[in-house]
Amino acid sequence: MKKINGKRMKELMDVKSVNIIDVDIEAEFKTSHIMGALNIPHNKKDFVEKVQKKYTKKTEDIVLCANGKYETELGKLSKQLESAGYESVYQYKAGPMEWKSANLSVQRSA
């Protein structure tokens, strides 16, 4: 399990394709999220199964992020994904608010 900050996340995104999963609940995700992030809420019982359906290659880089309130869930979810065989799971605890304050791309859902 690897923890990263905004600078490191931006570096990863500049060099290769990174899969960003925002674990916030849907209403918060719609308010603001990192550009290109997929929303799989942390409270979904089938979280790992949803990730496996979307990302079949276990070697892909996956970054889990949360908007502050749910950052404690990131550790649990990272462990679950690693137990399922994913090799490169990162935790970005600051989430979209730090991302936005650094003037990096965020989006809102309709």
Secondary structure, 3 states (H helix, E strand, C coil): CEECCHHHHHHHHHHCCCEEEECCCHHHHHHCEECCCEECCCCCCCHHHHHHHHCCCCCCEEEEECCCCCHHHHHHHHHHHHHCCCCEEEEECCHHHHHHHCCCCEECCC
